[in-house]
Amino acid sequence: MNRQDMLKAFQTPEEKLLFSKLLDRLFLCQKTVSIVFSEFVSPAQTEKSMSLLQGNIDEKIFAYGGAPGCERQVIGFAPDHLELGPKDFPIAKLKLEFSERSGKSLSHRDFLGSLMGLGLDRGKAGDILVEKSQAFIYVKDDIADFVCGNLQKVGKATVSCSMADDGQEVWEEWPELRPDDSEMLDVAVASLRIDAVASAVFNVSRGKSQELAESGKMSVNWAPAESQSKQVKPGDFLSARGLGRVKIVEVLGETSKGKLRVRVLRYR
């Protein structure tokens, strides 16, 4: 495996740096014959890195974000003779509580900004789930105590931070979303172009879906769609900013009017 050849698959210096750090973790796993983990990485970086490495290394490689369905994930490398599962990942789930009144305007950006304000690197934090009077944040476990002891304000809201222990079950197919977080839908589409599929599954006009695609707000497998005419296929994930995400499960055939019947898994 040649580092320089693999780095050519990445376009920007930032992407090359992130992948180079992943390779350093892999080489450490090989040198120490032990399980090694990366920091949190973006969905696009995870997808591209996993596709490049899987099949080209002898070590096991898995990605996990702290719960099924998390988008930002930690990548773990393990020697072939060692077991590696979700419970092995060094990820902690934090619960932040605040009054509904003071936190009504808080967003994902506010929580991320407060975390970065503590001097933390972005790679230390995973997904952030914001609700009416509480939020959940997945972080590397080596900073969990620090965050709980120092994160007291988000925006203008006073927050109370603690370790979350919800006894969540680890599902067998742990990289996927929990079954109760999704619903199966069958839709009829004119074609497998992303604008046609997005219009049907997100219940928006064709013009709106085209606008999302052309403005870079639509992704296929977490990478920005190149154009509205890009095609999806079974196994692909299609997401639109502000609308949600679906997985293309299968193409069931044609309707009596000549449209394609597509089964998708829509995540809530």
One Martini backbone bead per residue (centre of mass of N, CA, C, O) as a GRO file, in nm:
protein
  268
    1MET     BB    1   0.091   0.039   0.027
    2ASN     BB    2   0.068   0.369  -0.105
    3ARG     BB    3   0.041   0.675   0.018
    4GLN     BB    4   0.061   0.864  -0.234
    5ASP     BB    5  -0.148   0.719  -0.410
    6MET     BB    6  -0.392   0.755  -0.210
    7LEU     BB    7  -0.380   1.074  -0.190
    8LYS     BB    8  -0.482   1.126  -0.491
    9ALA     BB    9  -0.797   1.094  -0.414
   10PHE     BB   10  -0.745   1.381  -0.299
   11GLN     BB   11  -0.788   1.730  -0.340
   12THR     BB   12  -0.730   1.857  -0.067
   13PRO     BB   13  -0.525   1.931   0.191
   14GLU     BB   14  -0.726   1.849   0.414
   15GLU     BB   15  -0.790   1.564   0.309
   16LYS     BB   16  -0.499   1.461   0.310
   17LEU     BB   17  -0.450   1.502   0.613
   18LEU     BB   18  -0.675   1.318   0.723
   19PHE     BB   19  -0.579   1.057   0.578
   20SER     BB   20  -0.292   1.055   0.695
   21LYS     BB   21  -0.391   1.012   0.988
   22LEU     BB   22  -0.522   0.738   0.934
   23LEU     BB   23  -0.263   0.595   0.846
   24ASP     BB   24  -0.119   0.630   1.116
   25ARG     BB   25  -0.319   0.447   1.271
   26LEU     BB   26  -0.272   0.195   1.107
   27PHE     BB   27   0.039   0.172   1.158
   28LEU     BB   28   0.006   0.145   1.465
   29CYS     BB   29  -0.150  -0.116   1.459
   30GLN     BB   30   0.075  -0.279   1.313
   31LYS     BB   31   0.308  -0.224   1.521
   32THR     BB   32   0.135  -0.305   1.803
   33VAL     BB   33  -0.097  -0.506   1.777
   34SER     BB   34  -0.355  -0.303   1.803
   35ILE     BB   35  -0.610  -0.107   1.893
   36VAL     BB   36  -0.719   0.173   1.685
   37PHE     BB   37  -0.815   0.524   1.686
   38SER     BB   38  -0.976   0.785   1.573
   39GLU     BB   39  -1.126   1.046   1.506
   40PHE     BB   40  -1.364   1.234   1.406
   41VAL     BB   41  -1.545   1.202   1.098
   42SER     BB   42  -1.682   1.256   0.817
   43PRO     BB   43  -1.887   1.104   0.600
   44ALA     BB   44  -1.713   1.146   0.345
   45GLN     BB   45  -1.445   1.049   0.470
   46THR     BB   46  -1.539   0.770   0.550
   47GLU     BB   47  -1.629   0.662   0.276
   48LYS     BB   48  -1.357   0.701   0.124
   49SER     BB   49  -1.162   0.557   0.319
   50MET     BB   50  -1.301   0.280   0.330
   51SER     BB   51  -1.289   0.219   0.022
   52LEU     BB   52  -0.971   0.224   0.008
   53LEU     BB   53  -0.901   0.011   0.246
   54GLN     BB   54  -1.085  -0.197   0.177
   55GLY     BB   55  -0.900  -0.483   0.064
   56ASN     BB   56  -0.587  -0.351   0.138
   57ILE     BB   57  -0.608  -0.488   0.423
   58ASP     BB   58  -0.576  -0.705   0.708
   59GLU     BB   59  -0.729  -0.533   0.878
   60LYS     BB   60  -0.967  -0.418   1.069
   61ILE     BB   61  -1.257  -0.201   0.970
   62PHE     BB   62  -1.440   0.052   1.152
   63ALA     BB   63  -1.747   0.249   1.195
   64TYR     BB   64  -1.839   0.484   1.467
   65GLY     BB   65  -2.059   0.729   1.666
   66GLY     BB   66  -2.232   0.585   1.937
   67ALA     BB   67  -2.471   0.531   1.727
   68PRO     BB   68  -2.703   0.444   1.532
   69GLY     BB   69  -2.664   0.686   1.260
   70CYS     BB   70  -2.421   0.832   1.285
   71GLU     BB   71  -2.222   1.045   1.096
   72ARG     BB   72  -2.002   1.092   1.283
   73GLN     BB   73  -1.690   0.905   1.290
   74VAL     BB   74  -1.507   0.642   1.415
   75ILE     BB   75  -1.204   0.479   1.335
   76GLY     BB   76  -1.125   0.131   1.345
   77PHE     BB   77  -0.835  -0.069   1.423
   78ALA     BB   78  -0.766  -0.430   1.378
   79PRO     BB   79  -0.649  -0.707   1.427
   80ASP     BB   80  -0.761  -1.003   1.300
   81HIS     BB   81  -0.763  -1.156   1.602
   82LEU     BB   82  -0.948  -0.921   1.689
   83GLU     BB   83  -1.209  -0.777   1.843
   84LEU     BB   84  -1.469  -0.543   1.701
   85GLY     BB   85  -1.692  -0.309   1.855
   86PRO     BB   86  -1.896  -0.061   1.974
   87LYS     BB   87  -1.798  -0.095   2.284
   88ASP     BB   88  -1.486  -0.017   2.211
   89PHE     BB   89  -1.543   0.268   2.169
   90PRO     BB   90  -1.420   0.604   2.256
   91ILE     BB   91  -1.736   0.689   2.352
   92ALA     BB   92  -1.935   0.962   2.464
   93LYS     BB   93  -2.246   1.053   2.622
   94LEU     BB   94  -2.399   1.369   2.642
   95LYS     BB   95  -2.600   1.567   2.871
   96LEU     BB   96  -2.798   1.861   2.804
   97GLU     BB   97  -2.950   2.093   3.023
   98PHE     BB   98  -3.240   2.316   2.980
   99SER     BB   99  -3.444   2.561   2.935
  100GLU     BB  100  -3.687   2.606   2.708
  101ARG     BB  101  -3.683   2.914   2.700
  102SER     BB  102  -3.365   2.969   2.673
  103GLY     BB  103  -3.342   2.724   2.428
  104LYS     BB  104  -3.534   2.777   2.171
  105SER     BB  105  -3.281   2.895   1.971
  106LEU     BB  106  -3.111   2.657   1.969
  107SER     BB  107  -2.835   2.509   1.794
  108HIS     BB  108  -2.597   2.323   1.666
  109ARG     BB  109  -2.399   2.564   1.638
  110ASP     BB  110  -2.396   2.650   1.934
  111PHE     BB  111  -2.276   2.389   2.054
  112LEU     BB  112  -2.023   2.381   1.880
  113GLY     BB  113  -1.913   2.659   1.963
  114SER     BB  114  -1.882   2.593   2.268
  115LEU     BB  115  -1.683   2.363   2.235
  116MET     BB  116  -1.463   2.527   2.079
  117GLY     BB  117  -1.439   2.740   2.319
  118LEU     BB  118  -1.267   2.516   2.492
  119GLY     BB  119  -1.033   2.416   2.276
  120LEU     BB  120  -1.141   2.212   2.077
  121ASP     BB  121  -1.137   1.973   1.853
  122ARG     BB  122  -1.343   1.860   1.607
  123GLY     BB  123  -1.253   1.549   1.640
  124LYS     BB  124  -1.393   1.520   1.940
  125ALA     BB  125  -1.671   1.555   1.784
  126GLY     BB  126  -1.984   1.460   1.703
  127ASP     BB  127  -2.289   1.431   1.735
  128ILE     BB  128  -2.578   1.664   1.752
  129LEU     BB  129  -2.873   1.662   1.962
  130VAL     BB  130  -3.160   1.873   1.946
  131GLU     BB  131  -3.388   1.982   2.185
  132LYS     BB  132  -3.593   2.162   2.383
  133SER     BB  133  -3.427   2.078   2.689
  134GLN     BB  134  -3.206   1.912   2.518
  135ALA     BB  135  -2.882   1.751   2.465
  136PHE     BB  136  -2.669   1.548   2.250
  137ILE     BB  137  -2.321   1.438   2.284
  138TYR     BB  138  -2.052   1.313   2.099
  139VAL     BB  139  -1.743   1.197   2.245
  140LYS     BB  140  -1.448   1.162   2.340
  141ASP     BB  141  -1.368   1.014   2.644
  142ASP     BB  142  -1.111   1.207   2.718
  143ILE     BB  143  -1.328   1.479   2.738
  144ALA     BB  144  -1.585   1.445   2.913
  145ASP     BB  145  -1.507   1.570   3.189
  146PHE     BB  146  -1.428   1.847   3.080
  147VAL     BB  147  -1.700   1.926   2.964
  148CYS     BB  148  -1.873   1.891   3.223
  149GLY     BB  149  -1.688   2.111   3.387
  150ASN     BB  150  -1.710   2.366   3.146
  151LEU     BB  151  -2.003   2.344   3.028
  152GLN     BB  152  -2.242   2.621   3.097
  153LYS     BB  153  -2.273   2.765   2.807
  154VAL     BB  154  -2.534   2.834   2.553
  155GLY     BB  155  -2.530   3.110   2.469
  156LYS     BB  156  -2.780   3.220   2.706
  157ALA     BB  157  -2.769   2.936   2.822
  158THR     BB  158  -2.793   2.730   3.089
  159VAL     BB  159  -2.601   2.433   3.153
  160SER     BB  160  -2.625   2.076   3.215
  161CYS     BB  161  -2.367   1.834   3.248
  162SER     BB  162  -2.374   1.479   3.156
  163MET     BB  163  -2.378   1.152   3.167
  164ALA     BB  164  -2.516   0.923   2.953
  165ASP     BB  165  -2.762   0.653   3.059
  166ASP     BB  166  -2.982   0.462   2.842
  167GLY     BB  167  -2.937   0.158   2.760
  168GLN     BB  168  -2.861   0.112   2.475
  169GLU     BB  169  -2.900  -0.082   2.218
  170VAL     BB  170  -2.708  -0.304   2.032
  171TRP     BB  171  -2.712  -0.365   1.715
  172GLU     BB  172  -2.614  -0.579   1.485
  173GLU     BB  173  -2.640  -0.334   1.270
  174TRP     BB  174  -2.461  -0.074   1.383
  175PRO     BB  175  -2.425   0.133   1.129
  176GLU     BB  176  -2.722   0.155   1.155
  177LEU     BB  177  -3.023   0.238   1.205
  178ARG     BB  178  -3.271   0.220   1.391
  179PRO     BB  179  -3.580   0.098   1.323
  180ASP     BB  180  -3.737   0.341   1.490
  181ASP     BB  181  -3.587   0.570   1.282
  182SER     BB  182  -3.771   0.440   1.049
  183GLU     BB  183  -3.917   0.419   0.710
  184MET     BB  184  -4.097   0.251   0.470
  185LEU     BB  185  -4.102   0.334   0.114
  186ASP     BB  186  -4.311   0.379  -0.177
  187VAL     BB  187  -4.218   0.513  -0.495
  188ALA     BB  188  -4.285   0.722  -0.779
  189VAL     BB  189  -4.066   0.757  -1.065
  190ALA     BB  190  -3.928   0.870  -1.359
  191SER     BB  191  -3.639   0.845  -1.219
  192LEU     BB  192  -3.295   0.820  -1.076
  193ARG     BB  193  -3.279   1.097  -1.032
  194ILE     BB  194  -3.233   1.308  -0.771
  195ASP     BB  195  -3.468   1.506  -0.827
  196ALA     BB  196  -3.692   1.289  -0.847
  197VAL     BB  197  -3.652   1.142  -0.578
  198ALA     BB  198  -3.661   1.386  -0.385
  199SER     BB  199  -3.945   1.482  -0.457
  200ALA     BB  200  -4.087   1.219  -0.351
  201VAL     BB  201  -3.958   1.173  -0.055
  202PHE     BB  202  -3.984   1.502   0.038
  203ASN     BB  203  -4.224   1.660  -0.082
  204VAL     BB  204  -4.127   1.825  -0.342
  205SER     BB  205  -4.049   2.000  -0.589
  206ARG     BB  206  -3.861   1.976  -0.865
  207GLY     BB  207  -3.740   2.259  -0.843
  208LYS     BB  208  -3.637   2.233  -0.550
  209SER     BB  209  -3.448   1.989  -0.595
  210GLN     BB  210  -3.272   2.129  -0.807
  211GLU     BB  211  -3.176   2.360  -0.626
  212LEU     BB  212  -3.032   2.183  -0.415
  213ALA     BB  213  -2.831   2.051  -0.607
  214GLU     BB  214  -2.700   2.315  -0.736
  215SER     BB  215  -2.624   2.433  -0.425
  216GLY     BB  216  -2.505   2.177  -0.249
  217LYS     BB  217  -2.767   2.045  -0.061
  218MET     BB  218  -2.695   1.766  -0.197
  219SER     BB  219  -2.643   1.411  -0.127
  220VAL     BB  220  -2.426   1.128  -0.207
  221ASN     BB  221  -2.279   0.960   0.018
  222TRP     BB  222  -2.192   1.256   0.150
  223ALA     BB  223  -2.159   1.376  -0.132
  224PRO     BB  224  -2.183   1.615  -0.334
  225ALA     BB  225  -2.368   1.680  -0.586
  226GLU     BB  226  -2.296   1.746  -0.916
  227SER     BB  227  -2.603   1.703  -1.013
  228GLN     BB  228  -2.940   1.662  -1.093
  229SER     BB  229  -2.862   1.398  -1.290
  230LYS     BB  230  -2.785   1.219  -1.085
  231GLN     BB  231  -2.763   0.883  -1.001
  232VAL     BB  232  -2.924   0.627  -0.833
  233LYS     BB  233  -2.888   0.337  -0.614
  234PRO     BB  234  -2.880   0.067  -0.457
  235GLY     BB  235  -2.744   0.177  -0.131
  236ASP     BB  236  -2.794   0.464  -0.138
  237PHE     BB  237  -2.752   0.794  -0.008
  238LEU     BB  238  -3.000   1.053   0.040
  239SER     BB  239  -2.954   1.409   0.093
  240ALA     BB  240  -3.125   1.702   0.240
  241ARG     BB  241  -3.116   2.004   0.350
  242GLY     BB  242  -3.381   2.006   0.590
  243LEU     BB  243  -3.522   1.704   0.505
  244GLY     BB  244  -3.306   1.459   0.496
  245ARG     BB  245  -3.293   1.088   0.472
  246VAL     BB  246  -3.212   0.818   0.239
  247LYS     BB  247  -3.246   0.476   0.137
  248ILE     BB  248  -3.182   0.280  -0.129
  249VAL     BB  249  -3.309  -0.038  -0.171
  250GLU     BB  250  -3.516  -0.073  -0.434
  251VAL     BB  251  -3.623  -0.183  -0.753
  252LEU     BB  252  -3.956  -0.300  -0.839
  253GLY     BB  253  -4.038  -0.142  -1.104
  254GLU     BB  254  -4.324  -0.084  -1.294
  255THR     BB  255  -4.578   0.095  -1.370
  256SER     BB  256  -4.860   0.147  -1.565
  257LYS     BB  257  -4.717   0.448  -1.637
  258GLY     BB  258  -4.384   0.400  -1.642
  259LYS     BB  259  -4.282   0.402  -1.365
  260LEU     BB  260  -4.081   0.386  -1.087
  261ARG     BB  261  -4.047   0.155  -0.825
  262VAL     BB  262  -3.934   0.269  -0.502
  263ARG     BB  263  -3.747   0.165  -0.227
  264VAL     BB  264  -3.733   0.330   0.094
  265LEU     BB  265  -3.538   0.463   0.369
  266ARG     BB  266  -3.666   0.675   0.611
  267TYR     BB  267  -3.530   0.919   0.818
  268ARG     BB  268  -3.620   1.087   1.130
   0.00000   0.00000   0.00000
